[in-house]
Amino acid sequence: MTRIDGPVVGSIGLLQRDGEAEVGYWFGRPHWNQGYATEALRAFLDHAFTTLRPEHIVARVFPDNTASITVLKKCGFTPAGVKEVDLPKGGGMRRFQMFLLGR
Ligand SMILES: CC(C)(COP(=O)(O)OP(=O)(O)OC[C@H]1O[C@@H](n2cnc3c(N)ncnc32)[C@H](O)[C@@H]1OP(=O)(O)O)[C@@H](O)C(=O)NCCC(=O)NCCS
C-alpha cells in the first residue's frame, strides 16, 4: 500500500506492453513550473530501471507540449521519431513525438 504524507501534486505511471515500457505523467496546474515533474520523473526512472530493469523506457508527447518535452530532455530522454496513433473513443489519428531513454 502507498503511504501519502501530504497533498497529491501529480502522478507518474509506467505501462508495460508488447515488450515496451512507456512512462506517462501529469501534474496539477497550480504546481506547474516548480520543478516537481523533473524531480519526480528522475526519481521514478531510477526506481523503474533498478527494479523492473527494462532495456529502455519510451515516452510519447504531443509536439506542441513544450513543457513536457523540456522535462523529458532534462531527464535524459532523446527524440526517437514520430508516431501516428489512433486514439481510443474516436479521438482520431494524432501525431506524437516519441522519446527514448536507455538503461
Ligand atoms: C508537462 C508537465 C508534467 C510539467 O510539469 P512541471 O512540474 O511544471 O515541470 P517542471 O517544473 O519540472 O519543468 C517544466 C519545464 O518546462 C518549461 N516550460 C513550461 N512551460 C513552457 C512553455 N510554454 N514553453 C517552453 N518551456 C516551458 C519550464 O520553464 C521548465 O523548464 P526549466 O526548469 O528549464 O525552466 C505539466 O505541465 C503537466 O502535467 N501537463 C499536463 C499533462 C501532460 O502534458 N503530461 C505529459 C504528457 S506527455
The ligand as an SDF file (V2000), in Angstrom:
LIG
                    3D

 48 50  0  0  0  0  0  0  0  0999 V2000
    4.1920   18.6270  -18.5410 C   0  0  0  0  0  0  0  0  0  0  0  0
    4.0900   18.7590  -17.0110 C   0  0  0  0  0  0  0  0  0  0  0  0
    4.0940   17.3800  -16.3860 C   0  0  0  0  0  0  0  0  0  0  0  0
    5.2890   19.5800  -16.4990 C   0  0  0  0  0  0  0  0  0  0  0  0
    5.2280   19.6140  -15.0690 O   0  0  0  0  0  0  0  0  0  0  0  0
    6.0590   20.6810  -14.2130 P   0  0  0  0  0  0  0  0  0  0  0  0
    6.0890   20.2280  -12.7940 O   0  0  0  0  0  0  0  0  0  0  0  0
    5.5650   22.0520  -14.4980 O   0  0  0  0  0  0  0  0  0  0  0  0
    7.5340   20.5280  -14.8660 O   0  0  0  0  0  0  0  0  0  0  0  0
    8.8980   21.1610  -14.3390 P   0  0  0  0  0  0  0  0  0  0  0  0
    8.5930   22.3600  -13.4950 O   0  0  0  0  0  0  0  0  0  0  0  0
    9.7410   20.0980  -13.7560 O   0  0  0  0  0  0  0  0  0  0  0  0
    9.6080   21.5960  -15.7020 O   0  0  0  0  0  0  0  0  0  0  0  0
    8.8820   22.3060  -16.6980 C   0  0  0  0  0  0  0  0  0  0  0  0
    9.8630   22.9310  -17.6600 C   0  0  0  0  0  0  0  0  0  0  0  0
    9.1760   23.3420  -18.8500 O   0  0  0  0  0  0  0  0  0  0  0  0
    9.3830   24.7380  -19.0540 C   0  0  0  0  0  0  0  0  0  0  0  0
    8.1490   25.2690  -19.6510 N   0  0  0  0  0  0  0  0  0  0  0  0
    6.9350   25.3130  -19.1100 C   0  0  0  0  0  0  0  0  0  0  0  0
    6.0490   25.8350  -19.9750 N   0  0  0  0  0  0  0  0  0  0  0  0
    6.7420   26.1110  -21.1000 C   0  0  0  0  0  0  0  0  0  0  0  0
    6.3920   26.6650  -22.3510 C   0  0  0  0  0  0  0  0  0  0  0  0
    5.1310   27.0070  -22.6520 N   0  0  0  0  0  0  0  0  0  0  0  0
    7.3660   26.8190  -23.2820 N   0  0  0  0  0  0  0  0  0  0  0  0
    8.6380   26.4640  -23.0100 C   0  0  0  0  0  0  0  0  0  0  0  0
    9.0300   25.9090  -21.8270 N   0  0  0  0  0  0  0  0  0  0  0  0
    8.0800   25.7450  -20.8850 C   0  0  0  0  0  0  0  0  0  0  0  0
    9.6560   25.3010  -17.6890 C   0  0  0  0  0  0  0  0  0  0  0  0
   10.3540   26.5300  -17.7730 O   0  0  0  0  0  0  0  0  0  0  0  0
   10.5210   24.1820  -17.0980 C   0  0  0  0  0  0  0  0  0  0  0  0
   11.8380   24.2000  -17.6100 O   0  0  0  0  0  0  0  0  0  0  0  0
   13.0750   24.8090  -16.7480 P   0  0  0  0  0  0  0  0  0  0  0  0
   13.1100   24.0680  -15.4460 O   0  0  0  0  0  0  0  0  0  0  0  0
   14.2580   24.5300  -17.6020 O   0  0  0  0  0  0  0  0  0  0  0  0
   12.7620   26.2480  -16.5640 O   0  0  0  0  0  0  0  0  0  0  0  0
    2.7860   19.5090  -16.6320 C   0  0  0  0  0  0  0  0  0  0  0  0
    2.7290   20.7240  -17.3430 O   0  0  0  0  0  0  0  0  0  0  0  0
    1.5250   18.7160  -16.9150 C   0  0  0  0  0  0  0  0  0  0  0  0
    1.1140   17.8830  -16.1100 O   0  0  0  0  0  0  0  0  0  0  0  0
    0.8760   18.9740  -18.0530 N   0  0  0  0  0  0  0  0  0  0  0  0
   -0.3760   18.3090  -18.4000 C   0  0  0  0  0  0  0  0  0  0  0  0
   -0.2160   16.8130  -18.6320 C   0  0  0  0  0  0  0  0  0  0  0  0
    0.8880   16.4790  -19.5870 C   0  0  0  0  0  0  0  0  0  0  0  0
    1.1500   17.2120  -20.5290 O   0  0  0  0  0  0  0  0  0  0  0  0
    1.5490   15.3470  -19.3040 N   0  0  0  0  0  0  0  0  0  0  0  0
    2.6350   14.8750  -20.1290 C   0  0  0  0  0  0  0  0  0  0  0  0
    2.1040   14.1250  -21.2950 C   0  0  0  0  0  0  0  0  0  0  0  0
    3.4490   13.5530  -22.2990 S   0  0  0  0  0  0  0  0  0  0  0  0
  1  2  1  0
  2  3  1  0
  2  4  1  0
  2 36  1  0
  4  5  1  0
  5  6  1  0
  6  7  2  0
  6  8  1  0
  6  9  1  0
  9 10  1  0
 10 11  2  0
 10 12  1  0
 10 13  1  0
 13 14  1  0
 14 15  1  0
 15 16  1  0
 15 30  1  0
 16 17  1  0
 17 18  1  0
 17 28  1  0
 18 19  1  0
 18 27  1  0
 19 20  2  0
 20 21  1  0
 21 22  1  0
 21 27  2  0
 22 23  1  0
 22 24  2  0
 24 25  1  0
 25 26  2  0
 26 27  1  0
 28 29  1  0
 28 30  1  0
 30 31  1  0
 31 32  1  0
 32 33  2  0
 32 34  1  0
 32 35  1  0
 36 37  1  0
 36 38  1  0
 38 39  2  0
 38 40  1  0
 40 41  1  0
 41 42  1  0
 42 43  1  0
 43 44  2  0
 43 45  1  0
 45 46  1  0
 46 47  1  0
 47 48  1  0
M  END
$$$$
